Amino acid sequence: MKHDDLLASNCAIERSGAVLGERWVIAILRAAYFRARTFEDYQRKTGIARNILTERLNRLVDYGILERREYASGPSRTLHEYRLTTAGIDLYPVIAAILAWGEKHTGLINGAPTELVHQTCGKVTHAKVVCECCGEELRPHDVEVRPGPGAEHPAPPWTPVG
């Protein structure tokens, strides 16, 4: 199965993976959460080759994760910035969970290179997946997976918005 074929799957994880699983996408999202805005910001914070960065930013815009906004226009070119959309902001818990997993399981023997500080209470925090109803932490053995309303009537392939 080709990577983009996952967009036609009737599985939310596979569809998400088709976009988020592309090389460099997580690095671009990290840069966005760390306040990158312009193409140059993203290039500097990620080190991605300019042609690849252009393609990935365009794909994230096409899928509604980033929004391209004009911020300067001149006779030779127009400059844009790339901002997180609601869908992009909704990915934050996913990225925070990847950060927490990486701190624990990727050999950072001298401690985490970054910390998430909750501005409301001022404490260092880590992502945690909890039940939205009772607040209990969710673990794989505590969850039953069963067919949902879309199981019998698959959605059409996910396509870019742009």
N, C-alpha and C positions, 0 to 999 in steps of 0.2 A: 504494500500500500504506500502510495506517495504521501508525503507530508501534507500537501494541500487537500488530499482526499479525506483527511480527518474532518474537514469543514462540513462534509456531507453526513458524517456519522450522527446517529441519534443519541449521542452521549455528550453531556456538558463538559466532561473532563477532556475528551478527545478534541472537541471543538476549541476549547480554550488552549489546549496544547498546540494546536495548529498555528496559533498566533504567538502565544507566549513562549513556545518551545524553540522558536527560531534563534539561531546564534545571535547574540548581542542584545536581544530584546530586554532581558533582565537588567543588563548593565545600563541601558537607556532609561528604563524605568527608575532604577536607583538614582541616576543623575537627575531625573525629573523630581523625585522626592527630595533630593538634596538641592533643589532650587535652580537647576539648569533651565534656561529659557531659550537662548539663541542657539543657532546651529553651532557657533563657535564654542559656546558653553558645553554643549553635548560632546563635541569633538575633543575638547580639552579634558573633560572629566572621564571620558571613556577610552580615548586613544584609538577609536575605530577609524578605519580608512574612510575618507570623505564620501566615496561612491557608495560604500556599504551603509554608512550612516544615513545618507540621503534616502536610500531604498527602505531602510527600516523605519525611519521617521515617517515616510510616506505611507507605509503599511499600517503603522500605528494610528495615523490620521484616518486612513481608509476604514479601519475597524472601530473608529470612534473612541479610541483610548487617549489620543492626544488631539488637540485642536491647533491648527496653524492660524496665526494671527499676524497680519501685516503690522510692522512697527516703524518702518522707514521706507521711503520710496525715492529713487533718484533716477537720473536719465539712463543709467546703464543697468540697474537692477533694483528689485524690490526685496527688502529684508523682512524675514518672518521670525516669529518666536513660536515655540511649541509649548502649549500648556496642557495640563491634565484636564480631561473632561470628567464628568461624574463617573463614567465607567472607569477611567483611569484612577480616580480617587478611591473607587470601590475595590481596586486591586491592592491598595495599601496593606490590608491585613495579610494578604498572600505574601507580599514582599517581606513584611515584618516576620512572618512565620519562617520564610527561607533564611532570613538573617538569624533568627533564634536557632534554627537547625544547624546552620553553618558555624555558629559560635560553639555549639556543643559537639559537633561531629567532624569538623574539618581540620583538626590538629592545631588550633590556635593556642599553643601551649603557654604563651605569655599573656593570655587574656584577649578579650574582644577588642578589635581595633576601633570600633565605634560603639556608642551606647545610645539607646533611645531614652530620653528623659521626658517624662510626662509633664508638660508645662503647668497643668493644674495643681499637681501635688509636689512637683519638683523631684520626684523619685525616678531612679532608673527602672525601666520596665521591659518586659519581654512579651512577645505575642503568645496568646493562648487561645485555643479553640474551645468555646464553651457552648452548651445548649442554650439556645435563645429563650427557652421557656423556664428552665430551672436554674441556669447559671453553672451547672456542674460541668467540669472539664470533659470533653469528648475524646474518647480513645477508640481505636478500631473495634475492639471486642465489645464495646458498649453500644454499638450502633447496628441496627438491622437495616439492610438495604432491600428495598422492595420496589416493584414497579410503580411509577408515578403516572399522572394524568397524560403525559406525552408518550407513554410506552406503546400504546396501541395506535396512535396517529402521529408518526414521526414528522418532525418539522422539515421544511425544505432546507437545502444547504445554506450555511451562513455565508453571506456575501458582503463585501465592503459597502459602507454607506456612501462613500465618495465616488 
